[in-house]
Amino acid sequence: MSQETFFAQQEDCFSSFHNYLQHIGKLQRLQARNLQDNLHRRQADSLQALAECSAQPPGAADWTDYLTDFNQRTLLFWDTLRQRADNTLHHRQAGYPILLKFDHELLLDGRDLPAPVNYSLLRILPGPNQMTDVSLPPVIVIDPRGGHGAGIGGFKEESEIGESLRAGHPTYFISFSHSSEPGQTLSDIALAQARFIELVTERHAQAGKPVLIGNCQAGWALMGLAALRPELPGLLVVVGAPLSYWAGVNGRNPMRYAGGLLGGAWMTRLGSDLGNGRFDGTWLVNNFEILDPSHALWSKYYELFSSIDSEAPRFLDFERWWGSPNLFNSEEIETIVDELFIGNRLTGGQGTLTDLRQIEAPVVVFCSYGDNITPPQQALNWIADLYPSDLALHSSGRTIIYLKHASAGHLGIFVSGQVARREHRQLIGAIDAIKALPPGLFELIIDDVPHPDGGTQAYKVHFESRRIADIVAEDDGCDDEREFELVNRVSAINSTFYDWTVRPWLSRAINEPTAEQLRQNHPFHLQRLAWSSLNPAFWWLSGTAELVRHQRHPVRHDNPLLAWQDFVSGCVENTLDTWRDLRDAGQELAFHMFYGGLSTLAGGQQASAAEKFVSERERALLERLYEALPLGGAREAAIRILLLLARASGRLDKVMLESIVKDYRRRASADPHIPDVASLREITRQQNLLVFAYPEESLQTLPELLPEAAERRRILAEVMDIEPVWQRSDGPLSTLWRRLFEVLELPPADFARLPLEEPEASAAPAPAEASAATPAVAPESALPAPEPKVRPAAEAAAVPASRQEALIEPAPAVVPEIPAGAPEPEAVEPAAAPVKAEPAAAEAPAEAAPAEATPKPHIRIRANTVIAEPAEAQPTAAAAPIAAEASPAPLEAAPASAEASPAPVEAAPASAEASPAPAQSAPAPKTAKPRQPRRPRKPTSTKPGNK
């Protein structure tokens, strides 16, 4: 080792250690600030509640009424706990049947398949007043098997199943029994679920592919199945499903540190051996409760106690499901923990299990900021792992939509009635609109529409385009992922050590009676069963509670002692929350100190993300797209115009998308020549990619797709009928409409006309900086050169850089404002027809720049911008005939514009397309044979991040 290499390694070591100390210090400051803010907030709430309690002291009658009510509520509360315990015992004796509020029939039992599994396919029967529309695609809700019992998707009326039935969809449910079949694996489950989906598809062959909804664990399993069998789903909806397991934000997501603090996955092996080869899901349910001790130990019981007359039925229904965890085979749970939660091999780890890029159906991800099990980062970061750039996502043809809730917890996004009425109802109602979306990333936004009479709350749905950067911005970086890579390595070491030293003798020492006794003696079960009727200490409770119900004397709601009761409950809850915050902060700090230190000593590198799209592939794609700009006909032009308008609008309305779908179905039924859905989707994908990568050129080449004036008028009329809201007289939409009418050489509609006072300033020159910022990329065009006109100053001043923003990753939500002052050609002819050139100086501005300074542009395309580099100047004699045929003629001083604008007065930069030769240059001979316009050089570089 040379001396230079030695000192370089020492410097890297000291730098890593310095970064480690900085990270720990930053984390400590963050945790201290969070603890202080939470403590101050809780203290302020407590003081405010105390002041309200002190404002009205209770009297003797208040004390009498309150104590009577308190004693009665206490007895009824105890009796409800007794009923919960008895329900658990009855549920166990009945064999843990599925808990559904809907009538159903068994279609296929997974135990009858060649590889038996404990899953079944159920058909949900509609209610007495519900009608099923067989033309709608079937909806299949897949029950999550995450430790708790079966039926989360439909154990209450307001649920995913209930909303599907309400919308008229044929509805099915894939559920599971309490215990796995012997030898059952995740692969067997995937095969069984694929067979279930095939059966539903066969039953509804005319309605299209089914809509698949996967909750939590069923979400990531469904994504893996869709990657292996992309032909099965018509639409994927994953709700609260972790897909990027190492992601999270410091100070807010403590669950992701549990595996590292416990030493990895060896604990799952221990639990499986203690269960005689079956892992008890009670441990997973108990871990969930530990995350929020104030709710598990106090809040949910206080809510029951304070509203005992109305809350008991809801409490008992939920606890029957929550208190009956299921069992996993050791092979299942070990694969889940090793490969997913610790290995992160679904998307981001080494040796990924499946390639989620193979999914063809649109994917909808529903997550919540209040979810401490699956935060938005774990639900969405897989998108950035698989698609490192917006171009990669658009070119793949995939459509991904996400919906975020502000506060719902992990269980709330499945079982909350309010979430079902708002989010799930709107999701199911927007199925057609989602399928009509072009490829890309979108956020589904639900707008609350106030009812004027205070009646039923109404909602409106629209979609807004998003970027990969919007996903990455939710995270605080991937620097800590190398620590999770070390957790994976430590877990493998500990698991191997356990397999060698403990498993051989422990697995032989445990039999089934011993394992069952251990399961029943878990504290989670004991604290419930202690209240059952089997306990002789409560022989009197049932009869006394029934007597109290008949003699109930509830306290008045304005009793001052109720406020004191809420104050005491709030103090207990705040105390438990503060203890939880201290515990989580300590665990997070311990994790980063230990594994961060190991990473520093071991020289750990950041975990590699999914395979990147190489620059050569992107460059080749851009070249193919450039060649495809002038290709197509009326159908392609209509779709391209709609996509251009959608970019300018920044949003796509659900009603508008549904009207497009209905119009297509109407036309397809009447005209057999209308392309099928697959062909139309491919056209939309291609045009969307063109508009995304070349927005200006997509606009300029529209005349080549619509050579006839009558066809242009018809297409624009159809576009205007589709979405009247887009017909605006201001903003980017108005500018784009004017450009459309000018490029297509049609008289503008009334809403697209400029104000009357603008033409008065027509002689004013355009500012130089606007053109100087415009990249020089001209589309291939065979159109004749338009006669030049002087643009009004009001229009010229509004010209921004048409493509200064990203070519590969442009802002997808709002299109950069398109210049309004494009010239109007004097004549319209088909693109391929040659036209005789006229003298270029006939109507040129009097003081335009000389043509001798005209270079040929050299195009360099980057990931985030386009830079025009002037090449060596070409001879004037060669440039003159080309200028008369609408060839690019940029100046040395600034990149040329990609729009078809004339050269402004006083040496403003010339247009890169359809620019006439300046007045002082030699005019082109009238007898010159017209030549094809010179095409700009094709893209040469797509290095991401360069500007």
ChimeraX attribute file (.defattr): number of C-alpha atoms within 10 A of each C-alpha:
attribute: neighborCount
match mode: 1-to-1
recipient: residues
	/A:1	5
	/A:2	7
	/A:3	7
	/A:4	9
	/A:5	10
	/A:6	10
	/A:7	11
	/A:8	12
	/A:9	11
	/A:10	12
	/A:11	12
	/A:12	13
	/A:13	16
	/A:14	13
	/A:15	13
	/A:16	19
	/A:17	18
	/A:18	12
	/A:19	14
	/A:20	18
	/A:21	15
	/A:22	12
	/A:23	17
	/A:24	16
	/A:25	13
	/A:26	12
	/A:27	18
	/A:28	17
	/A:29	12
	/A:30	15
	/A:31	22
	/A:32	15
	/A:33	13
	/A:34	16
	/A:35	17
	/A:36	12
	/A:37	12
	/A:38	16
	/A:39	17
	/A:40	12
	/A:41	13
	/A:42	19
	/A:43	14
	/A:44	12
	/A:45	16
	/A:46	17
	/A:47	13
	/A:48	13
	/A:49	17
	/A:50	16
	/A:51	11
	/A:52	15
	/A:53	19
	/A:54	13
	/A:55	9
	/A:56	12
	/A:57	12
	/A:58	16
	/A:59	11
	/A:60	8
	/A:61	10
	/A:62	17
	/A:63	15
	/A:64	12
	/A:65	16
	/A:66	21
	/A:67	14
	/A:68	14
	/A:69	16
	/A:70	18
	/A:71	12
	/A:72	20
	/A:73	24
	/A:74	15
	/A:75	19
	/A:76	24
	/A:77	22
	/A:78	17
	/A:79	23
	/A:80	23
	/A:81	21
	/A:82	23
	/A:83	19
	/A:84	24
	/A:85	26
	/A:86	19
	/A:87	20
	/A:88	24
	/A:89	18
	/A:90	13
	/A:91	18
	/A:92	13
	/A:93	10
	/A:94	9
	/A:95	11
	/A:96	21
	/A:97	15
	/A:98	18
	/A:99	19
	/A:100	19
	/A:101	15
	/A:102	17
	/A:103	11
	/A:104	16
	/A:105	13
	/A:106	12
	/A:107	14
	/A:108	18
	/A:109	19
	/A:110	25
	/A:111	15
	/A:112	11
	/A:113	13
	/A:114	10
	/A:115	16
	/A:116	19
	/A:117	27
	/A:118	19
	/A:119	24
	/A:120	20
	/A:121	27
	/A:122	21
	/A:123	19
	/A:124	21
	/A:125	16
	/A:126	20
	/A:127	13
	/A:128	6
	/A:129	6
	/A:130	12
	/A:131	14
	/A:132	17
	/A:133	14
	/A:134	13
	/A:135	14
	/A:136	19
	/A:137	24
	/A:138	26
	/A:139	25
	/A:140	28
	/A:141	26
	/A:142	28
	/A:143	24
	/A:144	24
	/A:145	23
	/A:146	20
	/A:147	23
	/A:148	23
	/A:149	28
	/A:150	27
	/A:151	22
	/A:152	27
	/A:153	26
	/A:154	24
	/A:155	21
	/A:156	21
	/A:157	16
	/A:158	21
	/A:159	25
	/A:160	31
	/A:161	28
	/A:162	24
	/A:163	22
	/A:164	24
	/A:165	22
	/A:166	18
	/A:167	16
	/A:168	19
	/A:169	24
	/A:170	25
	/A:171	26
	/A:172	28
	/A:173	26
	/A:174	25
	/A:175	23
	/A:176	24
	/A:177	19
	/A:178	23
	/A:179	19
	/A:180	22
	/A:181	18
	/A:182	12
	/A:183	14
	/A:184	18
	/A:185	20
	/A:186	16
	/A:187	12
	/A:188	17
	/A:189	20
	/A:190	19
	/A:191	16
	/A:192	25
	/A:193	22
	/A:194	18
	/A:195	17
	/A:196	23
	/A:197	21
	/A:198	16
	/A:199	15
	/A:200	21
	/A:201	19
	/A:202	12
	/A:203	11
	/A:204	18
	/A:205	14
	/A:206	12
	/A:207	16
	/A:208	15
	/A:209	23
	/A:210	26
	/A:211	22
	/A:212	24
	/A:213	23
	/A:214	25
	/A:215	27
	/A:216	26
	/A:217	21
	/A:218	23
	/A:219	26
	/A:220	23
	/A:221	22
	/A:222	25
	/A:223	25
	/A:224	20
	/A:225	22
	/A:226	26
	/A:227	18
	/A:228	17
	/A:229	15
	/A:230	17
	/A:231	12
	/A:232	22
	/A:233	25
	/A:234	20
	/A:235	22
	/A:236	23
	/A:237	24
	/A:238	27
	/A:239	27
	/A:240	30
	/A:241	29
	/A:242	29
	/A:243	29
	/A:244	27
	/A:245	25
	/A:246	25
	/A:247	28
	/A:248	26
	/A:249	18
	/A:250	17
	/A:251	19
	/A:252	15
	/A:253	19
	/A:254	19
	/A:255	18
	/A:256	21
	/A:257	20
	/A:258	15
	/A:259	20
	/A:260	21
	/A:261	15
	/A:262	12
	/A:263	17
	/A:264	24
	/A:265	29
	/A:266	23
	/A:267	18
	/A:268	21
	/A:269	23
	/A:270	20
	/A:271	19
	/A:272	24
	/A:273	24
	/A:274	24
	/A:275	26
	/A:276	21
	/A:277	23
	/A:278	24
	/A:279	30
	/A:280	28
	/A:281	23
	/A:282	25
	/A:283	18
	/A:284	15
	/A:285	20
	/A:286	17
	/A:287	13
	/A:288	17
	/A:289	15
	/A:290	14
	/A:291	16
	/A:292	16
	/A:293	16
	/A:294	20
	/A:295	17
	/A:296	14
	/A:297	14
	/A:298	15
	/A:299	17
	/A:300	12
	/A:301	16
	/A:302	16
	/A:303	15
	/A:304	20
	/A:305	20
	/A:306	17
	/A:307	13
	/A:308	20
	/A:309	15
	/A:310	10
	/A:311	14
	/A:312	20
	/A:313	13
	/A:314	11
	/A:315	18
	/A:316	18
	/A:317	15
	/A:318	16
	/A:319	17
	/A:320	21
	/A:321	22
	/A:322	17
	/A:323	20
	/A:324	22
	/A:325	23
	/A:326	23
	/A:327	25
	/A:328	24
	/A:329	22
	/A:330	25
	/A:331	17
	/A:332	18
	/A:333	24
	/A:334	19
	/A:335	16
	/A:336	18
	/A:337	18
	/A:338	20
	/A:339	19
	/A:340	23
	/A:341	21
	/A:342	27
	/A:343	27
	/A:344	25
	/A:345	19
	/A:346	25
	/A:347	26
	/A:348	26
	/A:349	23
	/A:350	15
	/A:351	13
	/A:352	16
	/A:353	14
	/A:354	16
	/A:355	16
	/A:356	20
	/A:357	17
	/A:358	16
	/A:359	22
	/A:360	21
	/A:361	22
	/A:362	22
	/A:363	23
	/A:364	22
	/A:365	22
	/A:366	24
	/A:367	29
	/A:368	24
	/A:369	16
	/A:370	18
	/A:371	20
	/A:372	19
	/A:373	21
	/A:374	28
	/A:375	25
	/A:376	30
	/A:377	26
	/A:378	23
	/A:379	27
	/A:380	24
	/A:381	25
	/A:382	22
	/A:383	22
	/A:384	22
	/A:385	20
	/A:386	20
	/A:387	22
	/A:388	18
	/A:389	20
	/A:390	25
	/A:391	24
	/A:392	22
	/A:393	23
	/A:394	24
	/A:395	21
	/A:396	17
	/A:397	22
	/A:398	20
	/A:399	23
	/A:400	22
	/A:401	22
	/A:402	22
	/A:403	19
	/A:404	18
	/A:405	17
	/A:406	10
	/A:407	13
	/A:408	19
	/A:409	21
	/A:410	22
	/A:411	14
	/A:412	17
	/A:413	27
	/A:414	21
	/A:415	21
	/A:416	15
	/A:417	17
	/A:418	14
	/A:419	18
	/A:420	22
	/A:421	16
	/A:422	16
	/A:423	22
	/A:424	24
	/A:425	20
	/A:426	18
	/A:427	22
	/A:428	19
	/A:429	16
	/A:430	19
	/A:431	17
	/A:432	20
	/A:433	22
	/A:434	24
	/A:435	19
	/A:436	18
	/A:437	21
	/A:438	24
	/A:439	23
	/A:440	27
	/A:441	26
	/A:442	25
	/A:443	19
	/A:444	26
	/A:445	19
	/A:446	17
	/A:447	12
	/A:448	12
	/A:449	11
	/A:450	12
	/A:451	11
	/A:452	8
	/A:453	6
	/A:454	7
	/A:455	8
	/A:456	10
	/A:457	12
	/A:458	11
	/A:459	15
	/A:460	13
	/A:461	18
	/A:462	19
	/A:463	23
	/A:464	20
	/A:465	19
	/A:466	21
	/A:467	21
	/A:468	21
	/A:469	14
	/A:470	11
	/A:471	17
	/A:472	17
	/A:473	10
	/A:474	14
	/A:475	17
	/A:476	13
	/A:477	13
	/A:478	16
	/A:479	12
	/A:480	21
	/A:481	19
	/A:482	20
	/A:483	27
	/A:484	28
	/A:485	24
	/A:486	21
	/A:487	25
	/A:488	24
	/A:489	15
	/A:490	17
	/A:491	23
	/A:492	19
	/A:493	16
	/A:494	17
	/A:495	22
	/A:496	12
	/A:497	13
	/A:498	17
	/A:499	14
	/A:500	11
	/A:501	11
	/A:502	13
	/A:503	18
	/A:504	12
	/A:505	11
	/A:506	13
	/A:507	17
	/A:508	10
	/A:509	12
	/A:510	15
	/A:511	14
	/A:512	13
	/A:513	11
	/A:514	13
	/A:515	20
	/A:516	14
	/A:517	11
	/A:518	13
	/A:519	20
	/A:520	13
	/A:521	12
	/A:522	14
	/A:523	12
	/A:524	16
	/A:525	17
	/A:526	13
	/A:527	12
	/A:528	17
	/A:529	22
	/A:530	15
	/A:531	21
	/A:532	22
	/A:533	19
	/A:534	14
	/A:535	11
	/A:536	9
	/A:537	11
	/A:538	15
	/A:539	12
	/A:540	10
	/A:541	15
	/A:542	17
	/A:543	10
	/A:544	14
	/A:545	20
	/A:546	14
	/A:547	10
	/A:548	15
	/A:549	14
	/A:550	8
	/A:551	10
	/A:552	14
	/A:553	15
	/A:554	14
	/A:555	18
	/A:556	12
	/A:557	9
	/A:558	9
	/A:559	18
	/A:560	20
	/A:561	21
	/A:562	19
	/A:563	18
	/A:564	18
	/A:565	12
	/A:566	16
	/A:567	20
	/A:568	15
	/A:569	16
	/A:570	18
	/A:571	15
	/A:572	15
	/A:573	20
	/A:574	20
	/A:575	15
	/A:576	18
	/A:577	19
	/A:578	17
	/A:579	14
	/A:580	17
	/A:581	21
	/A:582	15
	/A:583	13
	/A:584	20
	/A:585	23
	/A:586	13
	/A:587	17
	/A:588	24
	/A:589	20
	/A:590	15
	/A:591	20
	/A:592	21
	/A:593	17
	/A:594	13
	/A:595	21
	/A:596	26
	/A:597	17
	/A:598	15
	/A:599	23
	/A:600	20
	/A:601	12
	/A:602	11
	/A:603	14
	/A:604	15
	/A:605	14
	/A:606	15
	/A:607	18
	/A:608	14
	/A:609	18
	/A:610	20
	/A:611	12
	/A:612	13
	/A:613	14
	/A:614	12
	/A:615	16
	/A:616	13
	/A:617	11
	/A:618	20
	/A:619	19
	/A:620	16
	/A:621	16
	/A:622	26
	/A:623	13
	/A:624	13
	/A:625	18
	/A:626	21
	/A:627	12
	/A:628	15
	/A:629	24
	/A:630	23
	/A:631	13
	/A:632	15
	/A:633	15
	/A:634	18
	/A:635	16
	/A:636	19
	/A:637	25
	/A:638	21
	/A:639	20
	/A:640	24
	/A:641	22
	/A:642	20
	/A:643	22
	/A:644	24
	/A:645	24
	/A:646	21
	/A:647	24
	/A:648	24
	/A:649	21
	/A:650	18
	/A:651	20
	/A:652	22
	/A:653	18
	/A:654	22
	/A:655	16
	/A:656	16
	/A:657	21
	/A:658	18
	/A:659	15
	/A:660	17
	/A:661	16
	/A:662	13
	/A:663	13
	/A:664	17
	/A:665	15
	/A:666	11
	/A:667	13
	/A:668	15
	/A:669	11
	/A:670	10
	/A:671	10
	/A:672	9
	/A:673	9
	/A:674	15
	/A:675	14
	/A:676	12
	/A:677	12
	/A:678	9
	/A:679	11
	/A:680	16
	/A:681	18
	/A:682	13
	/A:683	19
	/A:684	22
	/A:685	22
	/A:686	23
	/A:687	27
	/A:688	25
	/A:689	25
	/A:690	24
	/A:691	21
	/A:692	27
	/A:693	25
	/A:694	23
	/A:695	23
	/A:696	22
	/A:697	22
	/A:698	23
	/A:699	23
	/A:700	24
	/A:701	23
	/A:702	26
	/A:703	25
	/A:704	24
	/A:705	21
	/A:706	24
	/A:707	19
	/A:708	16
	/A:709	15
	/A:710	10
	/A:711	14
	/A:712	21
	/A:713	17
	/A:714	12
	/A:715	18
	/A:716	19
	/A:717	11
	/A:718	11
	/A:719	17
	/A:720	13
	/A:721	12
	/A:722	15
	/A:723	18
	/A:724	10
	/A:725	11
	/A:726	18
	/A:727	17
	/A:728	17
	/A:729	17
	/A:730	11
	/A:731	12
	/A:732	22
	/A:733	24
	/A:734	24
	/A:735	23
	/A:736	24
	/A:737	27
	/A:738	26
	/A:739	24
	/A:740	23
	/A:741	20
	/A:742	20
	/A:743	20
	/A:744	26
	/A:745	19
	/A:746	16
	/A:747	13
	/A:748	16
	/A:749	11
	/A:750	10
	/A:751	13
	/A:752	21
	/A:753	15
	/A:754	18
	/A:755	8
	/A:756	7
	/A:757	8
	/A:758	12
	/A:759	14
	/A:760	11
	/A:761	13
	/A:762	16
	/A:763	13
	/A:764	16
	/A:765	20
	/A:766	25
	/A:767	16
	/A:768	16
	/A:769	15
	/A:770	19
	/A:771	25
	/A:772	20
	/A:773	19
	/A:774	27
	/A:775	27
	/A:776	33
	/A:777	31
	/A:778	29
	/A:779	26
	/A:780	22
	/A:781	24
	/A:782	24
	/A:783	25
	/A:784	27
	/A:785	26
	/A:786	22
	/A:787	21
	/A:788	26
	/A:789	19
	/A:790	22
	/A:791	24
	/A:792	19
	/A:793	19
	/A:794	20
	/A:795	19
	/A:796	23
	/A:797	20
	/A:798	17
	/A:799	22
	/A:800	20
	/A:801	20
	/A:802	22
	/A:803	27
	/A:804	17
	/A:805	17
	/A:806	19
	/A:807	23
	/A:808	24
	/A:809	23
	/A:810	23
	/A:811	19
	/A:812	22
	/A:813	19
	/A:814	18
	/A:815	23
	/A:816	20
	/A:817	19
	/A:818	27
	/A:819	22
	/A:820	26
	/A:821	25
	/A:822	24
	/A:823	22
	/A:824	20
	/A:825	19
	/A:826	11
	/A:827	11
	/A:828	15
	/A:829	16
	/A:830	17
	/A:831	19
	/A:832	13
	/A:833	9
	/A:834	16
	/A:835	17
	/A:836	15
	/A:837	22
	/A:838	20
	/A:839	21
	/A:840	28
	/A:841	19
	/A:842	14
	/A:843	15
	/A:844	23
	/A:845	22
	/A:846	13
	/A:847	15
	/A:848	20
	/A:849	23
	/A:850	16
	/A:851	26
	/A:852	18
	/A:853	17
	/A:854	24
	/A:855	21
	/A:856	24
	/A:857	28
	/A:858	20
	/A:859	22
	/A:860	19
	/A:861	26
	/A:862	23
	/A:863	22
	/A:864	19
	/A:865	21
	/A:866	25
	/A:867	21
	/A:868	19
	/A:869	17
	/A:870	20
	/A:871	13
	/A:872	13
	/A:873	16
	/A:874	14
	/A:875	13
	/A:876	16
	/A:877	14
	/A:878	10
	/A:879	23
	/A:880	24
	/A:881	26
	/A:882	26
	/A:883	26
	/A:884	30
	/A:885	31
	/A:886	29
	/A:887	30
	/A:888	32
	/A:889	30
	/A:890	26
	/A:891	26
	/A:892	19
	/A:893	14
	/A:894	21
	/A:895	25
	/A:896	27
	/A:897	31
	/A:898	24
	/A:899	28
	/A:900	26
	/A:901	26
	/A:902	28
	/A:903	30
	/A:904	28
	/A:905	20
	/A:906	14
	/A:907	17
	/A:908	23
	/A:909	29
	/A:910	32
	/A:911	28
	/A:912	30
	/A:913	32
	/A:914	32
	/A:915	30
	/A:916	33
	/A:917	36
	/A:918	29
	/A:919	19
	/A:920	16
	/A:921	18
	/A:922	19
	/A:923	19
	/A:924	22
	/A:925	14
	/A:926	14
	/A:927	10
	/A:928	14
	/A:929	13
	/A:930	17
	/A:931	17
	/A:932	17
	/A:933	23
	/A:934	20
	/A:935	16
	/A:936	18
	/A:937	13
	/A:938	18
	/A:939	20
	/A:940	17
	/A:941	19
	/A:942	24
	/A:943	16
	/A:944	17
	/A:945	10
	/A:946	12
	/A:947	12
